[in-house]
């Protein structure tokens, strides 16, 4: 990837703020467009990869960090990626180990075949490239908004059914996008976490008085008012967060995709989506389909 990233004719532009990354650039060379990201960890923060470090040690490390039991096909994918390089080189080993400690890089590579997140195109040092998707904040909100909303709801079903229940905890229009082949993907994975990782982080909170004291961005756990401790139950779901931040919108997330829709059914559906914990992705799709006609 270095020979592409380091081309003289490459054009780089800043691609907006991403909390988990110090570098996010949109790159264009010829007709090719892709995104360059930095690893969120630095070599000072992770243990160097010992030459004798085998794939079982690597797998144990990845599963401990992500708290996900990966299928064999997914683990083989990252092993194959690593073993395509000269692992006898200390520099290459350190670069790869740095990437192995990056949540977004590993999750993207592991779940690549599901096409939920942008594909990893390669890396150069501790920078890695992913496919470009046209994010939602670039779309003009019009009659196609219902169609886009349905595609996002279908995306949520895939996340629920095809992964070990990942939670989207930092949802913004700029974090959803459409790939060149028309597939909607989620582009910022640093706050896409398993329940176990979320619960472990929330448990570290010293005390709480409200549920918001037990939150990680948009993901909120229940605060036990008697013990003043964060509990294990979540009070938000992916579909609730999407309805609130993407479809209705707000101060931080901007104008909602369905905010200006005149249908009473849409407004009632979105309010139910936000307030009813039993509301499902299928309920959302059924309501959107009824409006679409």
C-alpha angles and dihedrals in degrees: 000000000000092000089058098041092048097049116132092230096052115122117209128193131175110260099204135269120317114180096213097047132063091199128039115159135171108224128197126184116168107317094335120104124184141149125251118206134180122232108260092224126065128217088251090062100050135057114254115253110256114224088237093053104124133201093264091057088048093050092049090050093049094047091048091052098044099029090221127126101224122210115244093252091058095049091047089055094060093041089052090049093052096042091055086077134067101268092184089073112091091208094052092044091053092047092050093045089051089053090046087059092053110098095205096048094050096043092048092049095044095050097035096122092057090064092217095125135033114284120253107243098185142286143254114203106313093337118095132192127222133184117275119247126186103242126225095247088067094057124098109234108234141121090319090066092093091052091050091046090054091051090052090049089051088050089056091053090054091050090050097044104032102042134049090265105289118193124220103218105171106045120178134148088251089060095061123068147160120243123220090264093054099258117138114228140177110241108191110062101168089095097038101107143167120246092251093056092047094047092048092052094045091049089063091066109111097219144334141210099182136024090254088067085065097054136116104197103299097348110094131188127200117267114219102226092200099052094026088225130125111253133212097254120096120220095196133061132194092255092051091050092049092049091051103040103030108026101034100022131199147197096301100031097044129218114358123242091233098025095110097041110125097209114117088207090059093051093046091046094051093048090051090046092055098042105034114075090196092059110116139201088251090055089054094049092048091052093047091048091052091054093044088056 
